[in-house]
Amino acid sequence: MPGLKGPSDYLQEPPRHPSLKINAKQPFNAEPPRSALIASYVTPVDFFYKRNHGPIPVVDDIERYFVLIRGLIDNPRELFMRDIKMLPKYNVTATLQCAGNRRTAMSKVKTVKGVGWDVSAIGNGVWGGAKLADVLELVGISKLTSTTKSGGKHVEFVSIDKCKEENGGPYKASIPLSRATNPDADVVIAYEMNGEPLNRDHGYPLRVVVPGFIGARSVKWLDCINIIAEESQGFFMQKDYKMFPPSVNWDNIDWSTSRPQMDFPVQSAICSLEDVTAIKPGKVKVSGYAASGGGRGIDRVDVSVDGGKTWVEASRYQKPGAKYISDDMNSDKWAWVLFDVTVDAPQSTEIVVKAVDSAANIQPENVQEIWNLRGILNTSWHRVQVRVGHSNM
C-alpha cells in the first residue's frame, strides 16, 4: 500500500485517555468508563471504544495513498483521497457496537472466547465522508443495483490491517451489494469522525461505516474494495461473528450452518451505576443508552427497581431540547438514544433495564437463553445491584 510505513512503526501507539479500561494490549482493545458514555449524545473520540485485531497501521504519505476498486466490474480504478473528497460529503450520525459488547456478563454463565468487554464497547459518532453508493458509481455500478453485469453481488472491504486470524493477511468483511448501492442505507467511506480527520485508532485515513450492522463490518484503514459473487471468505465472516445456540461448543461447531451476523439486536445498558453501587436510601437516577440495528428506533425503555417484577418507563432523548420519536424523520435512525429516570430505592435491590425497538423486538430476560461460545450479542436485560445504607462510593 503506497504511503504505508513499515511494521516497526506500528509499535508506536497513539496517545489515549488514561481512564480507558484496557482489555488487551496486543492487539490494543479498550473501552471507556460506562459513565463517560452518558455524558454526551455524540461520543468524544477519546471515549470511543478501540477495537483492533492486529497492530495499528501508520499511513504517513497521504498523497500516495489510494483505495483500489476491482473485481466483477468492467473498469477497476484507483481512488485517491482527492477523488473521494470531490464527491458530495455526508455526515451520518451512527452508533457502532462491537458484537462482543457485554461479553463479560455472558462469560459468567459459562466460559466464552473473546475480548472481555463490559458495557462500553459501543459509541455514537458523526461520520463524515462520501456515500459508498456514490463511490461505486465511479466504477459504473448504478444506485440500487443488487447484481453487476459480471455477477457481483457483494462488496468486500479489505484493510491495511494484518491479523493472525488471517495468517498474517488483511482483515476483511463484506456486505450485500444491494445495501452498498442504496443511498438510504447511508454506508459511508469516512474520512472524518465528529468533525475532525479520523485518527489512527479509528481508521485513518479512510474507513467504512455500515450503520445498523455490527462493528466488525465497518472496516478501518481501507485498502481495497472488491466486487465479488459470494460473501467474503475471510475469517471474520466465516469463522467468527456468527450466532449459535447454547448447545454448540468447540467440539461440535460447524461454522457453515450459520450466516455471518449483520444487524445487531435491540440493546440497552445502565451507565450511571456500576455493577454494585452503594447509595443512600431515597431517590436514585438511572441513566444509560439503548440502540437497535437496521435503522430501527427505540420505542420504549423500561426500568425496574425490584429485579423485574414491576417497571417504570424512562424518558428517551437524542439531541437536547428536541423530542425523540422513534422512526421520525427528524430522529437519527442509525443512532442510539440516551435514557434516564429517577426512582425510589429505599432498600438494597437489583435495578434492571430493557428496551423495545420500533419492530416490537424486546431484550431477552436471561443471558442463559442466548449464551453462545463466542460470547456475542449479549442483549439480555442489564442488571446492577445497589446496596442501600452506605455513603456513595
C-alpha positions in Angstrom: 0.0 0.0 0.0 1.5 3.3 -1.1 2.1 5.7 1.9 2.2 2.8 4.4 5.1 2.8 6.9 6.9 -0.4 7.9 5.8 -2.8 10.6 8.1 -1.4 13.2 6.2 1.9 13.1 3.1 0.0 14.2 4.7 -0.3 17.6 4.3 3.4 18.2 0.9 3.5 19.9 -1.3 6.6 19.6 -1.9 8.7 22.7 -5.0 7.7 24.6 -7.1 8.8 27.5 -5.8 7.5 30.9 -9.3 6.5 32.1 -9.8 3.8 29.3 -10.1 0.3 30.6 -7.5 -1.8 28.6 -8.9 -5.2 27.8 -6.0 -6.3 25.7 -2.7 -4.6 24.9 -1.6 -6.5 21.8 -3.7 -6.0 19.8 -5.0 -2.9 21.6 -8.6 -3.1 22.8 -10.0 -0.7 25.3 -13.3 0.8 26.4 -14.2 3.9 28.4 -15.8 4.1 31.8 -19.5 3.5 31.4 -20.3 6.9 32.9 -18.5 8.6 30.1 -21.0 7.3 27.6 -23.9 9.2 29.0 -22.0 12.5 29.3 -22.9 13.4 25.7 -25.1 12.1 22.8 -22.1 12.1 20.5 -19.3 10.1 22.0 -16.0 12.0 22.1 -13.2 10.4 20.1 -11.1 9.8 23.3 -14.0 7.8 24.8 -15.0 5.8 21.7 -14.1 2.2 22.2 -10.9 0.9 20.5 -11.3 -2.5 18.7 -8.4 -3.9 16.9 -7.4 -7.4 15.5 -3.8 -6.5 14.8 -1.2 -3.8 15.1 -2.5 -0.3 14.2 -1.3 0.8 10.8 0.6 4.0 10.1 -0.1 5.8 6.8 2.2 8.8 6.6 2.2 9.8 2.9 -1.4 10.7 2.2 -0.7 11.9 -1.3 0.3 8.4 -2.4 -2.5 6.6 -0.5 -5.3 5.3 -2.6 -8.1 2.7 -2.5 -8.3 0.2 -5.3 -11.8 -0.8 -6.5 -11.7 -4.1 -8.5 -13.4 -7.4 -9.1 -16.5 -8.2 -11.1 -16.7 -4.8 -12.8 -15.6 -3.5 -16.2 -13.3 -0.7 -15.1 -11.2 -1.1 -12.0 -10.0 2.1 -10.6 -7.6 3.6 -8.0 -9.3 6.3 -5.9 -7.0 8.8 -4.2 -8.2 10.9 -1.2 -8.8 13.8 -3.6 -11.1 11.7 -5.6 -13.1 10.7 -2.5 -13.3 14.3 -1.3 -14.6 15.5 -4.7 -17.8 13.5 -4.1 -20.7 15.0 -2.1 -19.9 14.9 1.6 -22.4 13.5 4.0 -22.4 13.5 7.8 -24.1 10.4 9.2 -24.7 10.0 12.9 -24.4 6.3 13.6 -23.8 4.1 16.6 -21.1 1.4 16.3 -21.2 -1.5 18.6 -18.8 -4.4 18.9 -20.6 -7.7 18.6 -18.8 -8.7 21.8 -20.3 -5.8 23.9 -21.3 -7.1 27.4 -19.3 -10.3 26.9 -18.1 -10.4 30.5 -21.7 -10.9 31.7 -22.1 -13.8 29.3 -18.8 -15.4 30.4 -20.1 -15.6 34.0 -22.6 -18.2 32.8 -20.0 -20.3 31.0 -16.6 -19.5 29.6 -16.6 -17.9 26.2 -13.7 -16.9 23.9 -13.1 -13.3 23.1 -12.1 -9.9 24.5 -13.7 -9.3 27.9 -15.9 -6.3 27.1 -18.1 -4.7 29.8 -21.0 -2.4 28.6 -18.9 0.2 26.8 -17.9 -1.4 23.5 -20.3 1.0 21.9 -20.2 4.6 20.9 -22.2 7.2 18.8 -20.2 9.2 16.2 -20.8 11.6 13.4 -19.1 10.1 10.4 -18.2 12.5 7.6 -17.3 11.2 4.1 -18.7 10.0 0.7 -21.6 7.6 0.4 -20.5 4.2 -0.8 -23.3 4.4 -3.4 -21.6 7.5 -4.9 -18.2 5.9 -4.9 -19.4 2.7 -6.7 -21.0 4.9 -9.4 -17.4 6.0 -10.3 -16.8 2.4 -11.5 -20.1 2.0 -13.3 -22.3 0.5 -10.6 -25.6 2.3 -10.5 -27.5 3.0 -7.4 -29.9 0.3 -6.2 -28.0 -2.4 -8.0 -28.1 -5.8 -6.5 -26.1 -7.7 -9.1 -23.5 -6.3 -11.6 -23.4 -7.5 -15.2 -20.5 -9.8 -14.3 -22.3 -11.3 -11.4 -21.1 -9.3 -8.5 -23.5 -9.5 -5.5 -21.3 -8.5 -2.6 -18.9 -5.7 -1.7 -15.8 -6.8 0.2 -13.7 -4.3 2.2 -10.1 -5.2 2.7 -8.0 -3.4 5.3 -4.4 -2.5 5.6 -4.6 -4.1 9.0 -2.8 -7.5 9.2 -4.0 -10.1 11.8 -3.1 -13.5 13.0 -6.5 -15.0 12.3 -5.9 -14.4 8.6 -2.4 -16.0 8.9 -0.8 -12.5 8.7 -3.2 -11.4 5.9 -5.5 -8.4 5.9 -8.7 -8.0 7.9 -11.7 -8.1 5.5 -15.5 -8.3 5.6 -18.3 -7.8 3.1 -21.9 -6.5 2.8 -24.5 -7.2 0.1 -24.2 -5.0 -3.0 -27.9 -4.1 -2.6 -27.1 -2.4 0.7 -23.9 -0.8 -0.6 -25.7 0.9 -3.6 -28.7 2.0 -1.6 -28.3 5.7 -0.7 -30.8 5.4 2.1 -28.6 2.8 3.8 -26.1 5.6 4.5 -23.0 3.4 4.1 -20.1 5.9 4.0 -16.4 5.9 3.2 -15.5 8.1 6.1 -12.5 10.4 6.5 -13.9 12.4 9.4 -15.2 11.5 12.9 -17.0 14.1 14.9 -15.9 16.9 12.5 -12.2 16.0 12.7 -10.0 13.8 10.5 -10.0 10.2 11.6 -7.2 9.3 13.9 -5.2 6.1 13.8 -7.3 4.3 16.3 -10.4 4.8 14.2 -9.2 4.1 10.8 -7.1 7.0 9.4 -7.1 7.8 6.6 -10.3 6.1 5.4 -12.7 3.6 6.9 -16.1 2.1 6.1 -19.1 2.8 8.3 -22.0 0.5 7.8 -24.8 1.9 10.0 -27.0 -0.6 11.8 -24.6 -3.5 11.4 -22.2 -4.9 14.0 -19.0 -3.0 14.2 -17.0 -5.9 12.5 -18.4 -4.9 9.1 -17.2 -1.3 9.4 -13.7 -2.0 8.2 -10.9 0.5 9.2 -7.8 1.5 7.3 -9.3 0.8 3.9 -7.0 -0.7 1.3 -9.3 -2.0 -1.4 -12.9 -2.7 -2.3 -13.7 -5.9 -4.2 -16.9 -6.6 -6.0 -17.4 -10.3 -5.6 -20.0 -13.0 -6.4 -20.2 -14.6 -2.9 -19.8 -13.0 0.5 -16.3 -12.6 1.8 -14.5 -15.8 2.7 -12.4 -14.0 5.3 -12.0 -15.4 8.8 -14.2 -12.8 10.5 -17.0 -13.5 8.1 -16.8 -17.3 8.0 -15.3 -18.4 11.3 -16.2 -15.6 13.7 -19.1 -13.2 14.5 -21.7 -15.9 14.0 -24.6 -16.7 16.3 -25.0 -20.3 17.6 -27.4 -21.9 20.1 -26.1 -22.7 23.6 -25.8 -26.4 22.7 -22.9 -25.7 20.2 -19.4 -26.0 21.6 -15.9 -26.1 20.2 -16.1 -29.8 19.7 -19.3 -29.9 17.6 -19.3 -26.5 15.9 -20.0 -26.3 12.1 -19.3 -22.8 11.0 -21.1 -23.3 7.7 -24.5 -23.8 9.5 -24.8 -20.1 10.5 -24.8 -16.9 8.4 -22.4 -14.0 9.3 -24.0 -11.6 11.7 -25.0 -8.3 10.2 -27.7 -6.3 12.1 -27.4 -6.1 15.8 -30.4 -6.7 18.0 -32.0 -4.3 20.4 -29.7 -3.4 23.3 -29.6 -1.3 26.4 -27.4 -0.8 29.5 -27.3 1.3 32.6 -24.3 3.6 32.7 -25.0 5.8 35.8 -24.4 2.9 38.2 -21.7 0.2 38.4 -22.4 -3.5 38.7 -22.5 -2.9 42.5 -23.0 0.6 43.8 -23.5 1.8 47.4 -26.1 4.6 47.7 -28.0 6.4 50.4 -31.7 5.5 50.8 -34.1 7.6 48.6 -34.0 8.7 45.0 -31.6 7.4 42.5 -31.1 8.5 38.9 -30.9 5.6 36.4 -29.3 6.6 33.0 -27.9 4.7 30.1 -28.2 4.0 26.4 -30.5 2.0 24.1 -29.9 1.1 20.5 -31.1 -1.3 17.8 -29.7 -2.3 14.4 -31.1 -2.0 10.9 -32.2 1.6 11.4 -34.9 0.6 14.0 -35.6 3.2 16.6 -36.3 2.7 20.3 -40.0 2.8 21.2 -39.6 2.3 25.0 -37.0 1.9 27.7 -38.3 0.2 30.9 -36.6 0.3 34.3 -37.3 -1.9 37.3 -36.1 -1.4 40.9 -37.3 -4.8 42.1 -35.4 -7.1 39.8 -38.1 -7.1 37.0 -41.3 -7.5 38.9 -42.6 -4.0 38.2 -41.5 -1.4 35.7 -41.5 2.3 35.0 -40.9 3.9 31.7 -37.8 6.1 31.3 -37.6 9.2 29.2 -35.6 8.9 25.9 -33.7 11.6 24.1 -31.1 12.2 21.4 -30.5 15.9 20.9 -31.0 18.2 23.9 -34.3 20.1 23.7 -35.6 18.0 20.8 -38.4 15.4 21.4 -37.3 12.0 20.3 -39.9 10.0 18.4 -38.9 6.5 17.1 -38.7 6.4 13.3 -39.5 10.1 12.9 -37.7 11.7 10.0 -36.1 14.2 12.4 -34.5 11.5 14.6 -31.2 9.9 13.8 -32.3 6.5 12.8 -28.8 4.9 13.0 -28.0 6.3 16.4 -28.6 5.3 20.0 -30.9 7.1 22.4 -30.0 8.0 25.9 -32.5 7.4 28.7 -33.0 8.5 32.3 -35.5 8.1 35.1 -35.4 8.8 38.8 -36.7 6.0 41.0 -37.0 5.3 44.7 -34.6 2.8 46.2 -35.4 2.6 49.9 -33.6 -0.7 50.3 -30.9 -2.8 48.6 -32.2 -4.2 45.4 -31.5 -5.1 41.7 -32.1 -2.4 39.1 -32.9 -3.7 35.6 -33.3 -2.1 32.2 -34.8 -3.5 29.0 -35.6 -1.7 25.7 -38.2 -2.2 23.0 -37.4 -1.2 19.4 -39.8 0.0 16.7 -40.4 -3.5 15.4 -41.5 -4.5 18.9 -38.3 -6.6 19.4 -37.5 -6.8 23.1 -34.4 -7.9 25.0 -34.4 -11.5 26.4 -34.7 -11.7 30.2 -31.8 -14.1 30.8 -28.3 -14.4 29.4 -28.5 -18.2 29.6 -31.1 -18.2 26.8 -28.7 -16.6 24.4 -25.3 -17.9 25.6 -23.0 -18.8 22.7 -19.4 -20.0 22.6 -18.1 -16.7 21.1 -20.0 -14.5 23.6 -21.5 -12.2 21.0 -24.8 -10.3 21.1 -25.4 -10.3 24.8 -28.6 -8.3 24.7 -30.2 -9.7 27.9 -31.7 -7.4 30.5 -28.9 -5.3 32.0 -28.8 -5.7 35.8 -26.9 -3.7 38.5 -27.0 -4.1 42.3 -27.5 -1.2 44.7 -26.6 -1.5 48.3 -28.6 1.0 50.4 -27.3 2.2 53.7 -23.8 3.4 52.9 -22.4 6.6 51.5 -21.9 6.6 47.8 -18.6 5.1 46.8 
